[in-house]
Amino acid sequence: MKIRAGFRLGYECPQPTPMMLCLNIHPSRRIDLLSEQVLEFSPPIEAWNYVDSFGNACNRIVAPPGLTEITTSFEIYDTGLPDPVPEHAVQHPIQDLPDDVLVFLLGSRYCDTDKLSDFAWQQFSGIEPGWPLVKAIVDFAHDHIVFDYQRADLLRTAHGGYVDKTGVCRDYAHLAISLCRCMNIPARYCTGYLGDIGVPKDPAPMDFSAWFEVYLSGRWHTLDARHNVPRIGRILMATGRDATDVALSTSFGPSILRTFEVITDEVSPEHEAAA
């Protein structure tokens, strides 16, 4: 399967504003690229590439006063298979976890495990560790939160999502991640592209998506508490402790997001032949 993806973002700044950007696809997916994926800036500005502490491909810029547009467009190969379901994956004792995985057991900015720990142990302690426990947590988060773009809140934490019972994809992910960590399952936040491939078309404008991964049986496995079904065509951009680590942009000064357009479409064989 071939997927065409990209975006157009426009930031308006009143003064020169340093920014960190997390807008590239993840290095693990670059082998699947069928065309280059590069960021283009209008007006042209200098950008520095770097890899952050979580292995994400990032950029640094100083946005000039006025409107700066950032765009990218690329094609990528995908297997066309849905997310694997790790039904037989087992949970590791904490003492057996790799050192670099331990950080994903700890509370973080949006994953306030200290406020959810008592509830998590009351709710899930009787469930078999490993995949059955993860599945119970994902089912709970999916059923507990009602998706509502109008109720999105950039300051809402996992506990806030638990209390409010509403939010967007990041709120589902934060709640599920926090409950997994409370139950000693390493979990990390993911962001990327997820188009309407293999599912009915969503009439809402395309957006980036948030999901999460858990560490079981010696590797990371993809889960999605919002949709709670295996999906086709995920394109990973970045992973981190929570949404803070994978923010599309972090501005060190005032900035306003004026333009936001995302595309993620399967390239049909008919369209490809016509092209």
Backbone torsions as a table, in degrees:
resi	resn	phi	psi	omega
1	MET	NA	140.7	175.9
2	LYS	-111.9	134.6	178.9
3	ILE	-121.1	135.0	173.1
4	ARG	-104.1	126.7	-175.8
5	ALA	-140.7	164.0	178.2
6	GLY	163.6	-173.0	-178.6
7	PHE	-159.9	166.4	168.9
8	ARG	-136.2	116.0	179.1
9	LEU	-119.1	140.7	178.0
10	GLY	-128.1	121.9	179.4
11	TYR	-113.0	131.2	176.9
12	GLU	-107.0	124.6	-178.1
13	CYS	-123.6	138.0	179.2
14	PRO	-79.9	-12.4	-176.6
15	GLN	-153.5	166.4	175.7
16	PRO	-54.9	126.1	-171.0
17	THR	-131.8	113.2	174.5
18	PRO	-63.6	140.8	-179.9
19	MET	-141.0	145.1	168.2
20	MET	-106.1	134.5	-176.4
21	LEU	-120.6	137.1	175.1
22	CYS	-124.4	75.0	-167.9
23	LEU	-124.8	1.3	178.7
24	ASN	-91.6	158.0	172.6
25	ILE	-69.4	157.9	-176.3
26	HIS	-67.0	143.8	179.5
27	PRO	-52.8	-29.0	-179.7
28	SER	-67.6	-18.1	179.8
29	ARG	-102.1	-2.5	-176.3
30	ARG	-66.0	-26.7	178.8
31	ILE	-65.2	-21.2	-178.1
32	ASP	-90.1	-4.2	-176.9
33	LEU	-65.3	135.3	175.2
34	LEU	-103.3	-10.1	172.8
35	SER	-147.7	164.8	-178.7
36	GLU	-64.8	145.0	171.7
37	GLN	-118.3	102.2	-179.3
38	VAL	-131.1	151.9	176.1
39	LEU	-87.8	133.8	175.8
40	GLU	-115.7	139.9	-175.0
41	PHE	-119.9	137.1	175.7
42	SER	-133.7	116.2	1.7
43	PRO	-68.8	160.5	180.0
44	PRO	-59.4	130.4	177.1
45	ILE	-137.8	161.2	178.7
46	GLU	-78.8	139.4	178.1
47	ALA	-131.1	139.7	177.4
48	TRP	-107.3	131.2	177.1
49	ASN	-90.6	144.6	172.3
50	TYR	-156.4	161.4	176.1
51	VAL	-109.4	124.9	-176.6
52	ASP	-79.6	-178.1	-173.8
53	SER	-69.5	-12.2	178.2
54	PHE	-101.0	3.8	178.1
55	GLY	86.5	15.9	179.3
56	ASN	-88.5	143.9	178.9
57	ALA	-85.9	112.1	-172.7
58	CYS	-122.1	173.3	178.9
59	ASN	-137.6	154.3	171.9
60	ARG	-122.7	137.5	176.9
61	ILE	-140.3	167.0	164.6
62	VAL	-118.8	105.4	-178.5
63	ALA	-72.2	131.3	180.0
64	PRO	-75.6	166.7	174.5
65	PRO	-59.0	143.7	-178.6
66	GLY	101.9	-159.2	-176.1
67	LEU	-94.5	126.6	174.1
68	THR	-114.7	121.9	177.5
69	GLU	-101.3	137.2	178.2
70	ILE	-121.4	126.3	-177.3
71	THR	-135.0	156.5	169.4
72	THR	-155.6	152.9	176.7
73	SER	-152.2	134.4	-176.2
74	PHE	-157.0	165.5	172.6
75	GLU	-119.5	144.0	-174.5
76	ILE	-141.7	144.9	176.4
77	TYR	-81.6	140.6	173.9
78	ASP	-137.3	148.4	-177.9
79	THR	-65.1	-24.3	-175.0
80	GLY	79.2	5.9	180.0
81	LEU	-94.0	148.4	176.9
82	PRO	-70.8	164.9	177.9
83	ASP	-53.5	132.0	176.1
84	PRO	-64.0	145.4	177.1
85	VAL	-105.6	111.5	-174.0
86	PRO	-83.7	66.2	-172.1
87	GLU	-62.6	-23.4	-176.6
88	HIS	-109.7	11.8	-178.5
89	ALA	-71.6	140.4	-176.4
90	VAL	-110.9	157.0	-179.8
91	GLN	-91.8	138.6	-179.0
92	HIS	-89.4	141.4	165.0
93	PRO	-58.5	145.0	-176.0
94	ILE	-57.1	-37.8	-178.1
95	GLN	-66.0	-15.3	-179.8
96	ASP	-98.9	-1.0	-178.1
97	LEU	-75.6	145.0	173.5
98	PRO	-60.6	150.6	-176.9
99	ASP	-57.6	-40.2	-174.4
100	ASP	-76.1	-5.7	178.6
101	VAL	-91.9	-21.0	-173.4
102	LEU	-59.0	-33.8	-178.4
103	VAL	-60.2	-24.7	-177.9
104	PHE	-86.6	11.9	168.4
105	LEU	-100.4	-11.6	-171.8
106	LEU	-93.1	156.2	172.6
107	GLY	-65.4	156.6	179.8
108	SER	-147.0	-176.0	-172.1
109	ARG	-50.1	-49.2	-177.6
110	TYR	-103.6	-6.4	-179.7
111	CYS	-111.8	80.0	-174.4
112	ASP	-85.2	77.7	-175.1
113	THR	-62.0	-28.5	-178.8
114	ASP	-62.0	-28.5	-179.2
115	LYS	-87.1	-10.4	-175.8
116	LEU	-116.6	-6.1	-172.5
117	SER	-62.4	-48.4	-178.7
118	ASP	-60.2	-44.9	178.7
119	PHE	-62.4	-43.7	-177.2
120	ALA	-59.2	-45.4	-177.8
121	TRP	-70.3	-33.7	175.8
122	GLN	-67.5	-38.2	-173.9
123	GLN	-81.7	-36.6	-167.0
124	PHE	-120.8	-1.8	-172.1
125	SER	-66.1	-21.3	-179.0
126	GLY	-88.6	4.3	-176.0
127	ILE	-97.4	143.3	-179.3
128	GLU	-56.9	130.6	179.1
129	PRO	-61.4	160.1	180.0
130	GLY	94.4	-144.7	-175.5
131	TRP	-58.3	-42.9	178.7
132	PRO	-57.6	-38.0	179.1
133	LEU	-69.2	-45.0	178.0
134	VAL	-60.7	-44.3	-179.8
135	LYS	-61.2	-40.2	178.7
136	ALA	-64.0	-38.9	179.2
137	ILE	-67.7	-44.4	179.5
138	VAL	-63.1	-42.8	178.3
139	ASP	-60.7	-42.3	-179.8
140	PHE	-62.6	-49.8	-178.9
141	ALA	-60.8	-41.2	-179.9
142	HIS	-62.3	-42.1	-177.2
143	ASP	-80.1	-25.8	-172.8
144	HIS	-79.4	-33.6	-175.9
145	ILE	-103.3	137.5	174.4
146	VAL	-101.1	125.5	-178.0
147	PHE	-70.5	129.7	-179.5
148	ASP	-157.6	105.4	178.8
149	TYR	-57.8	-32.9	-177.2
150	GLN	-69.8	-16.3	-179.4
151	ARG	-105.3	15.5	177.7
152	ALA	-63.0	141.2	-177.7
153	ASP	-146.3	113.4	-177.5
154	LEU	-65.3	-17.0	-179.0
155	LEU	-96.6	-3.4	-176.6
156	ARG	-72.3	128.6	176.7
157	THR	-94.4	-179.0	177.0
158	ALA	-60.9	-44.6	178.2
159	HIS	-63.9	-36.5	176.0
160	GLY	-62.1	-41.0	176.6
161	GLY	-65.2	-37.3	177.2
162	TYR	-62.6	-41.7	-178.7
163	VAL	-76.1	-44.4	-176.3
164	ASP	-74.2	-28.5	-178.7
165	LYS	59.7	28.8	178.3
166	THR	-150.8	162.7	177.7
167	GLY	155.1	-161.2	-180.0
168	VAL	-122.2	-171.1	-170.8
169	CYS	-57.0	-36.0	-179.4
170	ARG	-65.2	-30.8	179.6
171	ASP	-71.0	-39.8	174.1
172	TYR	-59.3	-46.3	-177.6
173	ALA	-64.1	-46.3	-178.6
174	HIS	-61.5	-41.5	179.9
175	LEU	-65.7	-47.4	-179.1
176	ALA	-64.1	-42.7	178.3
177	ILE	-58.9	-47.0	-176.8
178	SER	-63.4	-42.8	179.6
179	LEU	-66.2	-38.0	175.3
180	CYS	-61.7	-46.8	-179.4
181	ARG	-62.6	-38.7	177.4
182	CYS	-58.8	-31.7	-178.9
183	MET	-97.2	20.6	173.6
184	ASN	67.7	29.4	175.1
185	ILE	-109.7	116.0	178.2
186	PRO	-59.7	135.0	-179.0
187	ALA	-145.1	139.7	-179.9
188	ARG	-132.6	154.0	-175.8
189	TYR	-85.4	141.7	179.0
190	CYS	-128.5	145.7	173.5
191	THR	-134.9	149.9	-179.5
192	GLY	173.8	-161.7	179.5
193	TYR	-94.5	139.8	172.5
194	LEU	-148.3	99.9	-178.4
195	GLY	-84.8	175.9	178.9
196	ASP	-84.6	67.1	-178.0
197	ILE	-105.8	120.5	-177.8
198	GLY	79.3	8.5	179.1
199	VAL	-138.1	162.7	176.5
200	PRO	-58.8	145.9	-178.9
201	LYS	-64.1	129.7	176.2
202	ASP	-85.1	125.7	-178.2
203	PRO	-70.6	-17.0	179.9
204	ALA	-70.3	152.2	177.5
205	PRO	-56.9	146.0	179.8
206	MET	-62.8	144.7	179.9
207	ASP	-139.8	168.3	166.4
208	PHE	-71.4	165.7	-176.2
209	SER	-128.1	155.4	175.7
210	ALA	-120.8	136.8	172.9
211	TRP	-142.6	-164.2	179.2
212	PHE	-150.6	169.7	178.4
213	GLU	-130.6	146.3	174.7
214	VAL	-118.0	151.0	-179.9
215	TYR	-100.4	107.6	177.7
216	LEU	-136.6	148.0	176.8
217	SER	50.1	37.5	172.0
218	GLY	80.6	11.4	177.5
219	ARG	-155.2	169.7	179.7
220	TRP	-89.9	139.1	-179.2
221	HIS	-124.5	139.3	-176.9
222	THR	-82.9	132.1	175.1
223	LEU	-133.6	154.5	-177.7
224	ASP	-140.1	100.4	-175.8
225	ALA	-74.1	-23.7	178.3
226	ARG	-69.6	-54.2	-175.8
227	HIS	-85.3	-35.4	177.6
228	ASN	56.9	30.0	171.0
229	VAL	-141.6	148.6	176.0
230	PRO	-59.6	134.6	-178.8
231	ARG	-117.4	161.4	-178.4
232	ILE	-107.7	138.3	168.1
233	GLY	87.5	27.7	174.6
234	ARG	-67.7	139.2	174.1
235	ILE	-124.1	104.6	-175.8
236	LEU	-71.3	134.9	173.8
237	MET	-105.1	-46.6	-173.9
238	ALA	-160.4	154.9	174.6
239	THR	-127.5	154.6	178.9
240	GLY	-171.8	-171.0	-179.3
241	ARG	-69.5	-39.2	177.7
242	ASP	-163.2	-166.5	-174.1
243	ALA	-62.8	-23.2	178.5
244	THR	-59.2	-43.7	-173.7
245	ASP	-72.8	-20.1	-174.3
246	VAL	-122.8	24.9	178.5
247	ALA	-56.5	137.5	178.3
248	LEU	-54.3	-42.3	178.6
249	SER	-146.7	144.9	173.4
250	THR	-124.9	115.2	-174.8
251	SER	-101.2	135.0	176.2
252	PHE	-102.8	64.8	-175.2
253	GLY	150.1	171.9	-177.7
254	PRO	-68.5	138.2	174.5
255	SER	-154.9	150.0	179.7
256	ILE	-124.7	130.0	177.2
257	LEU	-79.9	107.8	-175.9
258	ARG	-95.3	-30.3	-177.3
259	THR	-128.9	135.1	178.8
260	PHE	-148.6	102.9	179.3
261	GLU	-133.9	130.0	-179.8
262	VAL	-129.2	138.5	174.3
263	ILE	-126.4	141.2	173.2
264	THR	-151.8	101.1	-175.0
265	ASP	-133.1	142.2	171.5
266	GLU	-72.0	136.2	175.5
267	VAL	-88.3	108.2	-177.1
268	SER	-70.2	151.6	177.3
269	PRO	-56.9	-35.4	179.5
270	GLU	-66.3	-43.4	179.8
271	HIS	-65.7	-40.5	-179.7
272	GLU	-64.6	-40.3	180.0
273	ALA	-67.2	-39.1	178.9
274	ALA	-66.0	-38.1	179.3
275	ALA	-66.7	NA	NA
